[in-house]
Amino acid sequence: MFVLTLLIFLCMLGFHIYWLVWYTRTFHKTNLPEIGSRIVHKGKQIDIDSEKQALKYPQPVDKLFRPWANKHTISTYAILGLTVVHFKVTKMFYSRFYMFDMFKAHWEHAQLLRERQEKIQYIYLGVVDSLLIIIGIVGLAIVGLVVNQLWITLIETIVLSIYLIILQFIEKYYIKRIFEYTEKDDKNKTSEAMKKYAGKKGKKLKMDNLFSKIKSNSSKSFHTKKWDNLMEYFGGRRCKSMIELSTGWPTEEDPRHVKTWPISRDLEHEMEI
């Protein structure tokens, strides 16, 4: 019994370490860009010409998860560290606990994560959870009622294993709906952003072409025609000034120089009308 329990413990530890390594390499790792390639860094295109420059601009394997993880460094490393205890701790990344952004991660390959996680959970169910239930039942049959604490431990093991299996199948039913925010919404936002970017880029090119045409030497006729159009639409403009500028034009009247009637009866004899 002890040997079987030890083997199950080692299998559990192997599952957790495997999941941590795979998760880190697939989503959290960065790769160095190839020399001669071109990357985009903070909206600027950079040509990688040397190894030093490649070391300066490491590129994330998952372009959505790694930038998100950099914003939430403490929670990310805390969850990854606890993955050694149990691989299901990584579900905290998409748990949306209290709708905090640190528990609402985004993945570029979210479908890969979801499918791999389901496979690992089924294997874990057959190798670990089911064996824990069997050991618990066999232990209850072998151990007498004298050892109360051992009975309690075995019953807890059976109940918790069954409870985790039930939760796993409940999550299986809702998992696609849970991942919609990163599988579908991120793709839609990316496509919409690309369309907007393309639209803005096209408008910018049109404006640049127009301005280059205006600035070119061959656009004098364009200038003349545009000026004639403006004069036709608006005509000549003359503005009245508040200050006498000796232009011969009438100045603007000051609306404050106004006489009102009747004046106050108390001050009528003191005021000049």
C-alpha positions in Angstrom: 0.0 0.0 0.0 2.8 2.4 0.9 4.7 1.6 -2.3 1.6 2.2 -4.4 0.9 5.5 -2.6 4.5 6.6 -3.2 4.2 5.8 -6.9 1.0 7.8 -7.2 2.7 10.7 -5.5 5.6 10.5 -7.9 3.1 10.4 -10.9 1.4 13.5 -9.5 4.7 15.3 -9.2 5.7 14.3 -12.7 2.4 15.6 -14.1 2.8 19.0 -12.4 6.4 19.4 -13.5 5.6 18.4 -17.1 2.7 20.8 -17.2 4.8 23.7 -15.8 7.6 23.1 -18.3 5.2 22.8 -21.2 3.2 25.8 -20.2 6.3 28.0 -19.7 7.8 27.0 -23.0 4.6 27.4 -25.0 3.3 30.6 -23.6 5.7 32.4 -21.3 9.0 31.9 -23.0 10.8 34.4 -25.3 12.9 33.6 -28.4 15.7 35.5 -30.0 14.8 36.8 -33.5 16.9 35.5 -36.4 19.7 37.7 -37.7 18.5 39.4 -40.9 14.8 39.3 -39.9 12.6 42.3 -39.3 10.6 42.8 -36.1 8.1 45.4 -34.9 8.9 47.0 -31.5 6.7 49.6 -30.0 5.3 50.4 -33.5 8.7 50.7 -35.1 10.2 48.3 -37.6 13.7 47.1 -36.6 16.1 45.1 -38.8 18.1 42.6 -36.8 21.6 42.9 -38.1 23.7 41.4 -35.3 23.5 39.0 -32.3 23.7 41.9 -29.9 20.7 43.5 -31.4 18.9 40.1 -31.3 19.6 39.9 -27.6 18.2 43.4 -27.1 14.8 42.5 -28.7 13.6 39.1 -27.6 10.3 38.1 -29.0 7.6 36.3 -27.0 6.4 32.9 -28.2 2.8 33.9 -27.4 2.3 37.5 -28.4 -0.7 37.9 -26.1 0.2 36.0 -23.0 3.7 37.3 -22.4 2.9 41.0 -22.6 -0.1 40.4 -20.3 2.2 38.4 -17.9 4.7 41.3 -17.9 1.9 43.6 -16.6 1.1 41.2 -13.8 4.5 39.8 -12.9 3.8 38.9 -9.2 0.6 37.1 -9.8 2.0 35.3 -12.8 5.1 33.9 -11.1 3.0 33.1 -8.0 0.6 30.9 -10.0 3.4 29.3 -12.0 5.3 28.6 -8.7 2.2 26.9 -7.2 1.9 24.8 -10.3 4.4 22.4 -8.8 1.8 21.7 -6.0 -0.9 21.0 -8.6 -1.1 21.7 -12.3 -4.7 22.9 -12.1 -3.5 26.0 -10.3 -2.9 27.5 -13.8 -6.7 27.7 -14.2 -6.4 30.9 -12.1 -5.2 32.6 -15.2 -8.6 32.5 -16.7 -10.7 32.3 -13.5 -11.7 35.9 -13.7 -11.7 36.0 -9.9 -13.6 39.2 -8.9 -13.1 40.3 -12.5 -9.5 41.3 -11.8 -7.4 41.7 -14.9 -4.7 39.6 -13.4 -7.1 36.6 -13.5 -8.2 37.2 -17.1 -5.2 36.3 -19.2 -5.1 36.3 -23.0 -3.5 33.7 -25.3 -2.7 33.8 -28.9 -3.1 30.0 -29.0 -5.9 29.6 -26.5 -7.4 26.7 -28.3 -4.2 24.8 -28.0 -4.1 25.5 -24.3 -7.7 24.3 -23.8 -7.3 21.1 -25.8 -4.0 20.1 -24.2 -5.4 20.8 -20.7 -8.4 18.6 -21.4 -6.1 15.7 -22.5 -3.9 16.1 -19.4 -6.9 16.1 -17.1 -8.3 12.9 -18.6 -4.9 11.2 -18.2 -4.6 12.5 -14.7 -8.1 11.2 -13.9 -7.2 7.7 -15.0 -3.7 7.5 -13.5 -4.1 9.5 -10.2 -7.7 10.3 -9.2 -9.1 6.9 -9.9 -6.2 5.1 -8.1 -6.6 7.4 -5.1 -10.3 6.4 -4.9 -9.4 2.7 -5.2 -6.7 3.0 -2.5 -9.1 4.8 -0.2 -11.8 2.1 -0.6 -9.3 -0.7 -0.1 -7.8 1.1 2.9 -11.2 1.4 4.5 -11.8 -2.3 4.0 -8.4 -3.3 5.4 -8.0 -0.8 8.3 -10.2 -1.4 11.3 -12.3 1.2 13.0 -9.6 1.5 15.7 -7.5 4.0 13.7 -10.0 6.8 13.5 -7.6 9.4 12.1 -6.6 7.1 9.2 -10.3 6.5 8.5 -10.9 10.2 8.3 -7.9 10.7 5.9 -9.1 7.9 3.6 -12.6 9.2 3.5 -11.4 12.8 2.8 -9.2 11.4 -0.1 -12.2 9.6 -1.6 -14.6 12.5 -1.3 -12.1 15.1 -2.6 -11.2 12.9 -5.6 -14.8 12.4 -6.5 -15.5 16.1 -6.0 -12.6 17.1 -8.3 -13.8 14.7 -11.0 -17.3 16.2 -10.9 -15.9 19.7 -11.2 -13.8 18.6 -14.1 -16.8 17.4 -16.1 -18.8 20.5 -15.2 -15.9 22.6 -16.5 -15.8 20.5 -19.6 -19.3 21.5 -20.3 -18.6 25.3 -19.9 -14.9 25.4 -21.1 -15.6 26.7 -24.6 -17.9 29.4 -23.2 -15.2 30.3 -20.6 -12.5 30.7 -23.3 -14.7 32.7 -25.7 -13.2 36.0 -24.4 -9.8 35.1 -25.6 -10.5 32.6 -28.4 -13.1 34.6 -30.3 -13.0 38.2 -28.9 -9.3 38.6 -29.3 -9.4 37.4 -32.9 -12.3 39.8 -33.7 -10.5 42.7 -32.0 -7.4 41.9 -33.9 -9.1 41.8 -37.3 -11.1 45.0 -36.5 -7.9 46.7 -35.4 -6.2 45.6 -38.6 -9.1 46.9 -40.7 -9.0 50.2 -38.8 -5.2 50.4 -39.3 -5.5 49.6 -43.0 -8.2 52.3 -43.3 -6.1 54.9 -41.4 -3.1 53.9 -43.4 -5.0 54.3 -46.7 -6.3 57.7 -45.7 -2.9 58.8 -44.6 -1.4 57.8 -47.9 -4.1 59.7 -49.7 -3.4 62.8 -47.6 0.4 62.4 -48.1 -0.1 62.2 -51.9 -2.3 65.3 -51.9 0.1 67.3 -49.8 3.1 66.2 -52.0 1.1 67.3 -55.0 0.4 70.7 -53.5 4.0 71.2 -52.5 5.4 70.1 -55.9 6.4 72.8 -58.5 3.9 71.4 -61.0 0.9 72.3 -58.7 0.7 76.1 -59.4 -2.5 75.6 -61.4 -3.9 73.7 -58.4 -3.0 76.6 -56.1 -4.7 79.1 -58.4 -7.8 77.0 -58.9 -8.1 76.4 -55.1 -7.7 80.1 -54.4 -10.4 81.0 -57.0 -12.7 78.5 -55.4 -12.2 80.0 -52.0 -12.8 83.5 -53.2 -15.9 82.4 -55.0 -17.3 80.6 -52.0 -16.5 83.3 -49.4 -15.8 86.5 -51.3 -13.7 89.3 -49.9 -13.5 89.7 -46.1 -13.2 93.0 -44.3 -13.3 93.2 -40.5 -14.3 96.2 -38.5 -11.8 97.1 -35.8 -12.4 98.5 -32.3 -9.4 100.7 -32.7 -9.0 103.5 -35.2 -6.4 102.4 -37.6 -6.8 105.2 -40.2 -7.9 102.8 -42.8 -11.0 104.8 -43.7 -13.2 101.9 -42.8 -15.9 102.4 -40.1 -14.9 101.1 -36.6 -17.0 98.6 -34.7 -19.6 100.2 -32.4 -19.2 99.6 -28.7 -22.4 98.1 -27.4 -21.6 99.4 -23.9 -22.2 103.1 -25.0 -26.0 102.9 -24.6 -28.4 105.5 -22.9 -31.4 103.9 -21.2 -34.8 105.4 -20.3 -36.2 106.0 -17.8 -33.4 106.5 -15.4 -33.8 106.0 -11.6 -36.2 108.5 -10.1 -34.0 109.1 -7.1 -31.0 110.1 -9.3 -33.0 111.8 -12.1 -32.0 115.3 -11.0 -28.3 114.4 -10.7 -28.1 112.7 -14.1 -27.8 114.5 -17.5 -30.1 113.0 -20.1 
